[in-house]
């Protein structure tokens, strides 16, 4: 990406949109694991099932829509 957000958006929109989600999930994982090491009570943050299903549906829809001629702007 090298800081060229517009170029990245035109190449693969879903990666740019999902990057903050991936960072948030990674941060959640790190904070959960370090709590146990530091002796603090471990709070298990659970991801709601609707969120997981929403992410899956979003990725599948994007994958399908980018192959249609009407939504060719999604394709790289």
C-alpha positions in Angstrom: 0.0 0.0 0.0 2.8 2.4 0.9 0.4 5.1 2.0 -1.5 5.2 -1.3 -5.0 4.6 0.0 -6.8 5.3 -3.3 -4.7 2.8 -5.2 -5.2 0.2 -2.5 -9.0 0.9 -2.6 -9.0 0.3 -6.3 -7.0 -2.9 -6.0 -8.9 -4.6 -3.2 -11.6 -2.8 -1.3 -12.4 -5.6 1.1 -8.8 -5.7 2.5 -8.8 -2.0 3.2 -12.2 -2.2 4.9 -11.3 -5.3 6.9 -7.9 -4.1 8.1 -9.2 -2.1 11.1 -11.3 -5.2 12.0 -8.3 -7.4 11.9 -6.3 -4.9 14.1 -9.1 -4.7 16.6 -9.4 -8.5 16.9 -5.6 -8.8 17.2 -5.6 -6.2 20.0 -8.4 -8.0 21.8 -6.4 -11.3 21.6 -3.2 -9.6 22.9 -5.0 -7.9 25.9 -6.8 -11.2 26.8 -3.5 -13.1 26.8 -1.4 -10.5 28.7 -4.1 -10.3 31.4 -3.4 -13.9 32.4 0.3 -13.4 32.4 0.2 -10.3 34.6 -2.1 -11.9 37.1 -5.1 -9.8 36.4 -8.5 -11.5 36.1 -8.9 -12.6 32.5 -12.0 -11.1 30.9 -13.0 -13.1 27.9 -14.4 -10.9 25.3 -16.6 -12.9 23.0 -17.4 -12.0 19.5 -21.2 -12.0 18.9 -22.2 -14.7 16.5 -24.0 -12.1 14.4 -20.7 -10.3 13.8 -18.9 -13.4 12.6 -21.8 -14.3 10.2 -21.9 -10.7 9.0 -18.2 -10.7 8.2 -18.6 -14.0 6.3 -21.6 -12.8 4.3 -19.8 -9.5 3.5 -16.8 -11.3 2.2 -18.9 -13.8 0.1 -21.0 -11.0 -1.3 -18.0 -9.0 -2.2 -16.4 -12.0 -3.9 -19.5 -12.7 -5.9 -20.3 -9.1 -6.8 -16.9 -8.2 -8.1 -17.3 -10.8 -10.9 -20.5 -9.2 -12.3 -20.4 -6.7 -15.1 -22.7 -4.2 -13.2 -20.2 -4.0 -10.3 -17.0 -4.1 -12.3 -15.7 -1.1 -10.3 -15.1 -3.6 -7.4 -12.7 -5.7 -9.5 -9.0 -4.8 -9.6 
